[in-house]
Structures are given as C-alpha cells and as structure tokens.
Amino acid sequence: MMATFKFRLEKVWRHRRKIVDQNSIALAGADKRVATLSRQIVELDRNIDRYSRSMVSPGGQALQVPDLIAGATWLEHLHDLNEDLDSRLQIAVKDLDRHRSRLTESWRDLEVLSRLRDRQSENWQLDQDRKERKEMDEIGQYRAFRHDGAKFSP
C-alpha cells in the first residue's frame, strides 16, 4: 500500500488561501470604486466646462441678471459636487492602498506556508525513498542468503 503525503497545516493553508481570495475580491471592488469615482469626476469636469462656456452669450448679447445668478448658483453647486467627489476619491484611494497591502501580506503568509509544505513534501518523499531502498536491500540480502545458503548446504 502506497502512503501519501499529509501536510499537517493543510487546514491553515486552505484558510490562508481563502483570505487571499477574499482580499483579492475586496481589492477588485476598491479598484472599481476608484475607477468609477475617477470617471464621475472627469464627467463632472466636462459638464462644468460645458456649462461655463454656455454662460457666455453667443453673438455678444448680454445675459440677464437672473440668468447669471442662476448660472453662478448652478456652477457653485457643480463645484461643490466636484469637491465631494474629490474627497470621496481620496478616501477610496486610501481604501485601495489598504486592501492592496492586506493582499500583499496575505500572499506572503500563504507563500511561507506553501514553501513549508513543499519542503515537508520533499523531506517526506526522501524518507519514503530511503525506506523503499532499505526494504529492497533487505529483500535482496534475504534472497542472497537463501540462495547462498542453498549452495553450501551439506
């Protein structure tokens, strides 16, 4: 019957692997949030530019005061939205960095266990090979003794 290698810390390795997977998913979500906020900021900047250009009257006609006040109020609102998005983006970037460092740390932990498992597996295989060679040598010695013993029998 052939024995198989059993890593004593297999449950720990599997748990660490799950942590790596969870951290990978969290990192992807954080990256997606940063990308979404970045796109929203770019789109809002375009809208602010577009609206600012529309405030200039084509053909040199003067805009009415209520239109100017409404336009200025709207631009102020858009700038406030932009500041809010910028602060949310900064928080999201910090969150992304935190998730990135967690993933790196969990990968390191997993790599340490993987190297330990590989080393133990190699040592186990070497022991198995030694045991097999020893058994084969014993069988060979026994057969040689039986064979030589039969020749020298009176």
SVG drawing of the C-alpha trace seen along z (x, -y; Angstrom):
<svg xmlns="http://www.w3.org/2000/svg" viewBox="-34 -93 63 126">
<polyline fill="none" stroke="black" stroke-width="0.4" points="0.0,0.0 1.4,-3.3 1.4,-6.1 0.6,-9.6 2.0,-12.9 -0.2,-14.6 0.6,-18.3 -0.2,-18.9 -1.1,-22.5 -3.3,-21.9 -6.3,-23.5 -4.3,-26.6 -3.1,-26.7 -6.7,-26.5 -7.8,-29.2 -5.0,-31.5 -5.9,-30.7 -9.5,-31.8 -8.1,-35.0 -6.1,-35.7 -9.2,-35.2 -11.3,-37.4 -8.6,-40.1 -8.4,-39.8 -12.1,-40.4 -12.0,-43.3 -9.1,-44.8 -11.0,-44.5 -14.0,-46.2 -11.9,-49.0 -10.2,-49.4 -13.6,-49.5 -14.8,-52.3 -11.7,-54.4 -12.2,-54.0 -15.9,-54.9 -15.2,-58.0 -12.5,-59.0 -14.8,-58.7 -17.5,-60.7 -15.0,-63.4 -13.9,-63.6 -17.5,-63.7 -18.4,-66.4 -15.4,-68.5 -16.6,-68.2 -20.1,-69.4 -18.6,-72.3 -16.6,-73.4 -19.6,-72.9 -21.9,-74.9 -19.2,-77.6 -18.9,-78.1 -22.7,-78.2 -22.8,-81.1 -21.0,-83.2 -23.6,-84.7 -23.2,-83.9 -23.2,-86.9 -22.2,-89.3 -25.7,-89.6 -25.9,-90.5 -27.3,-87.9 -30.0,-88.8 -29.1,-89.1 -31.4,-86.3 -29.8,-84.0 -26.4,-85.0 -27.4,-84.4 -29.0,-81.0 -25.9,-80.0 -23.5,-81.1 -25.5,-79.1 -25.6,-76.1 -21.8,-76.3 -21.2,-76.6 -23.4,-73.5 -21.3,-71.6 -18.1,-72.7 -19.4,-71.5 -20.2,-68.2 -16.7,-68.1 -15.2,-68.7 -17.3,-66.0 -16.3,-63.5 -12.6,-64.5 -12.8,-63.8 -14.6,-60.5 -11.9,-59.6 -9.1,-60.4 -10.9,-58.1 -11.3,-55.4 -7.6,-55.6 -6.6,-55.2 -9.0,-52.2 -7.5,-50.8 -4.0,-51.1 -5.1,-49.4 -6.6,-46.5 -3.5,-46.2 -1.3,-46.0 -3.6,-43.4 -3.5,-41.3 0.3,-41.5 0.5,-40.5 -1.8,-37.6 0.1,-36.4 3.3,-36.4 1.7,-34.3 0.4,-31.9 3.8,-31.7 5.5,-30.9 3.1,-28.0 3.4,-26.8 7.2,-26.7 6.9,-24.8 4.5,-22.4 6.9,-21.9 9.9,-21.4 8.0,-18.9 6.7,-17.1 10.3,-16.8 11.6,-15.5 8.7,-13.0 9.5,-11.8 13.2,-11.4 12.2,-9.4 9.9,-7.2 12.6,-6.6 15.1,-5.7 12.6,-3.3 11.9,-1.7 15.6,-1.3 16.1,0.2 13.3,2.7 14.7,3.6 18.2,4.1 16.7,6.3 14.8,8.4 18.0,8.7 20.0,9.7 17.4,12.3 17.3,13.8 21.1,13.8 21.3,15.5 18.7,18.1 20.4,18.6 23.9,18.8 22.7,20.9 21.2,23.5 24.6,23.8 26.6,24.5 24.1,27.0 25.7,30.4"/>
</svg>
